């Protein structure tokens, strides 16, 4: 598999959160979320574990334990069926979600 440069996949939409599927297989999926200030992906749950990593900017990870401030390099792991989401606050926010097993 080729190396993927996440910085080359980053793009934003003023209308909606932008998502780019980076990797997709039978066992796992990786999705890059690019959020303008005020945008987000509301809390929801799936029957998979989710690792959320902040790639750029500052934002908020939403977990079953509440909201957690996130900045470049922050990582949080949500267990299966745990509520999770992300949102940008006052600046653009880019986060990578790695989902396994693939829902």
N, C-alpha and C positions, 0 to 999 in steps of 0.2 A: 504494500500500500504506500502511496505517496504521502509525503509530509504535507499537512494542511497548515497554512499560515492564517490564523484567525483574523489578524489585522486586515487581510485581503477580503474577508467575508463581511466585514462590518459595514452596514448601511442603515440609514434611518428613514422613517416615514413620519411626517408631522401628523398624519391622520390616525395611525394605529401602531401598536408595537410591531416591530419587524422581527420575523423569525426566519432563520436559515437552518435547514437540516444539514448538519455537517457530516454525520455518519448515521447509517441505518442498516441494521442486520436483523436476523431472527432473534438474536440474544440481547442486543443493546441498541440504544439510539442516543445521539448527541445533537442538541439543538442550541443554536446561538440566538440569544434574544438581545435586540438593540432597542433601547427605550429612550424616548425624548422625555424631558422633565414633565412630571405629572402622569406619564403613562405607566401601565403595569399589567401584570397577569394576575388576576385575583386568586385567592386561595381555593384550592381544589385538591382532591386526593386521587391517587391511582394505586393499583395493586403491585407497585414496583418500588424499589429504592431509588431515590433521586439525589445526586450530588450536584449542588449548585455552587459555581465558582465565579467570583467577580473578575472580569477580564479587564475592564476599564471603567473609570469614573467611580462615583459613589452612589449607593442606592440602599434598598432595604430588602432583606430576605424575610419572607413570611414563613413561619414554621408552626408546628403544633404548640410550641412554647411561646409564640408571639412574634413580634417584629425584632429583627436584629440588624443593626447597621452593618453595611458591607462596603468595602473598598477594594481596589485592585489587589488580588491575591487572597481575599477572604474565601473560605470554603465552609459550607454547611451540608450535612447529609441528613436527609429525611427518610425515615423508615417507610415501609409499605403501608398504605392507607393513612399516612400522616398528611395533614393539610400542609400545603406549600404554595408559595407564590413569590413574585418579585415586583418591585416598583422602583421607579426613578423618582427622586425627590426634586432637588433644585438644579440638577445637572444631568447630562446624558449618562446612561448606565448601560454597560454591556455585560451580560452574564451567560455562562455556558451551563446547560443542564445535561447531565449524563444520566440516562434512565436505563435501569437493568433490573429484572428482565424487561425486554421491550413490551410495552402494553399492547 
